[in-house]
Amino acid sequence: MASLIEGFEYDIFISYRQKDNKYDGWVTGFVDNLKKELEATFKEEISVYFDINPHDGLLETHDVDESLREKLKCLIFIPIISRTYCDPKSFAWNHEFKAFIEGATKDQFGLKIKLPNGNVARRVLPVRIYDLSSTDNKLCESLLGGAIRGVEFIFKSTGVNRPLRSKEDNPNDNLNRTFYRDQINKVANAIKEIISGMKGEPSEFEGEPKEVIATIEKQTIQEKSIIVLPFANMSSDPEQEYFSDGLTEEVIADLSNIHDLLVISRSSAMTFKGTRKTIPEIAHAVNVSYVLEGSVRKAGNNLRITAQLINAMTDTHLWAEKYSGRLNDVFDIQEKVSQDIVHALKLKLTTDEKRKISLRPIDNFEAFNFYLRAYQEFWKFTGDAFDRALKFLQQAADITGDNELLYSSMALIYYQYVNTGLKQKDYITKALEYARKAFGLNPDSPTAHHVMGVIALHIDGNPHEAVRYFKHALVNDPSLQPPLISLIATYGYCGKISAAIPLFEKLITVNPLSLQRYYFEGFLQFYDGNFNAALRPFKHFYQKDPGNPINFFYAWALAYCNNYEEAISVIDTGANSKCEDAQFKASQMLKFSLLADKEKVLKLITPNFQKTCKREGALSYIISTLLAFLGEKEKALDWLDNAINKGFLNYKLMAEKDVFIKNIRGEGRFKKLMERAKYEWERFEV
């Protein structure tokens, strides 16, 4: 039977290890059930290649390349991912999985397909039948070039990790809460969406995009995964809340250094402060296996901390411990809590992981106390709070002397003064000064690297340098989310969306409850030119935080979809906020552009505003699009020139997809600018 698309031999190729079919014929049963589901999903006949012979692939006497070359010319490749499949020495891995990826990358469609709903999916659709070790996960991800986004057929209960059967006696006993029949349907729907994308067909589904393999969906629960709930403040003074919150943050940071342990971030963990949710409900909300909860009591110079580790799957305690001592013992207690968790979860630490857990950036309790208070103030993101945070950091530094963590934190605050529009550029000099002081004490300082990265990106317009700083920060502190977020944004501005997606997947895995997931989902769709697909996540963010200035992007996407009235409504809602940064003013420019009031738009470009926007590529690009929309061609080209000079390299958005700059695409100067942008885009290293 031929493929639905001319030039291909089969629609679907099923790849598996024969070992996974010997015990109960699981793979054969899966293929039979999938064929039946496909008959109910497609009007046409779908061709499936499935080699049932009892050997792994072809015999040694066969010409592997010639025999498989035609068979691997398929639309979709389905590997049955198991503990035996992940073997680079196996036939299936080398001559099927690897060979398909190499071939698909070179054919007319490529490995990734844009779906009718605007999402993007690989033509490899993994079906996973076991939880994998971290080594096997990395092996698969290295071949796929990103996370394993597949449909899972795994049955899990205490001590059990096996393929999900088509007829389970008690399906609800499965900790993954999946039903075989539903999973078969998901595979068929994902196949249909991918083939529809290859054929250029519109989506069949109205309203919300259908949840298929390409959408951002909940990950399978990783066996070694934990959320550290906010330690309850049991002190009589509610003002001591910063201390219990700080201890929570420090334990999270310690555990985040362990490569084989997934740790939920501070921002998601803090959403459960004072919650009445049960432990299983919390674990289900963030997709983890274990929960740590505890309390802190500070009385005079005495400290008492309790902690208990709970297996969320069974709602049973693994251990509970009380730690007592003097305030100066907090560092020992914090390290002991982390080590007890490692022991309870049977984790094997590397020498470097042990070193990082025992590391004490501030070893004086009084100084540490000032640092925690500064940290609490910083997250309020107001000028007064920044002032208080700097004062606390200086008090800590007066006690410790030169200290990398304190200096890098000061550098971050000085940068944020400028980033939020509270102070002028001379504060960047102060940020650089303290970042360099931090580097003098620790060349690998992660916070200092992040500060240098955002200065390189937003002040110097050098995304190449920014990426190097952000990557270095993440290597040295995996728990530090700001450089991860900055790296996602940088790749978006530079049009390297495929490089941003794995980072986005990591972000929503460790921070599943953050609104940022919706903003960045919309952000990446927008900068990939999928303006309609960006609306849903942007709208979700807007409904939760309507006064946030970054809702400018939602208004921008609405305008690109010709919904001017709603775009103006979003902008007017944000106008009630107290923020007066450059993005807020850009929103006002967008509003008056949509109202065709060119005079007001031009008046908004004051010398100070122009100075701010000229230093940053993304802002310069926004101004360029609005001026092009209003027919100010030369001014638009000037701003576009500056945008590219300052590192806005999203060539495909500019050259093909942005609907506001169509007025200048025919200009000779525009074409020359695109030649330069394309060159820079192609040489940009991810």
Sequence and secondary structure as in RCSB ss.txt:
>XXXX:A:sequence
MASLIEGFEYDIFISYRQKDNKYDGWVTGFVDNLKKELEATFKEEISVYFDINPHDGLLETHDVDESLREKLKCL
IFIPIISRTYCDPKSFAWNHEFKAFIEGATKDQFGLKIKLPNGNVARRVLPVRIYDLSSTDNKLCESLLGGAIRG
VEFIFKSTGVNRPLRSKEDNPNDNLNRTFYRDQINKVANAIKEIISGMKGEPSEFEGEPKEVIATIEKQTIQEKS
IIVLPFANMSSDPEQEYFSDGLTEEVIADLSNIHDLLVISRSSAMTFKGTRKTIPEIAHAVNVSYVLEGSVRKAG
NNLRITAQLINAMTDTHLWAEKYSGRLNDVFDIQEKVSQDIVHALKLKLTTDEKRKISLRPIDNFEAFNFYLRAY
QEFWKFTGDAFDRALKFLQQAADITGDNELLYSSMALIYYQYVNTGLKQKDYITKALEYARKAFGLNPDSPTAHH
VMGVIALHIDGNPHEAVRYFKHALVNDPSLQPPLISLIATYGYCGKISAAIPLFEKLITVNPLSLQRYYFEGFLQ
FYDGNFNAALRPFKHFYQKDPGNPINFFYAWALAYCNNYEEAISVIDTGANSKCEDAQFKASQMLKFSLLADKEK
VLKLITPNFQKTCKREGALSYIISTLLAFLGEKEKALDWLDNAINKGFLNYKLMAEKDVFIKNIRGEGRFKKLME
RAKYEWERFEV
>XXXX:A:secstr
   SSTT SEEEEEE  THHHHTT HHHHHHHHHHHHHHHH SS   EE    SSSSS TTS HHHHHHHHT EE
EEEEEE TTT  TTSHIIIIIIHHHHHHHHHSSS SEEE TTS EEESB  EE S   HHHHHHHHHHHTS    
EE EEEETTEEEE  SS S GGG TT   HHHHHHHHHHHHHHHHHHHHT   S  SS    TTS       SSE
EEE   EE SS GGGHHHHHHHHHHHHHHHHT TT EE  HHHHGGGTT    HHHHHHHHT SEEEEEEEEEET
TEEEEEEEEEETTTTEEEEEEEEEEEGGGHHHHHHHHHHHHHHHTT    HHHHHHHH  S   HHHHHHHHHHH
HHHTT SHHHHHHHHHHHHHHHHHH S HHHHHHHHHHHHHHHHTTSS THHHHHHHHHHHHHHHH TT HHHHH
HHHHHHHHTS  HHHHHHHHHHHHHH TT HHHHHHHHHHHHHTT HHHHHHHHHHHHHH TT THHHHHHHHHH
HHTT HHHHHHHHHHHHHH TT GGGHHHHHHHHHTT HHHHHHHHHHHTTSS  SHHHHHHHHHHHHHTT HHH
HHHH  HHHHHHHHT HHHHHHHHHHHHHTT HHHHHHHHHHHHHTT   HHIIIII STTGGGTTSHHHHHHHH
HHHHHHHH   
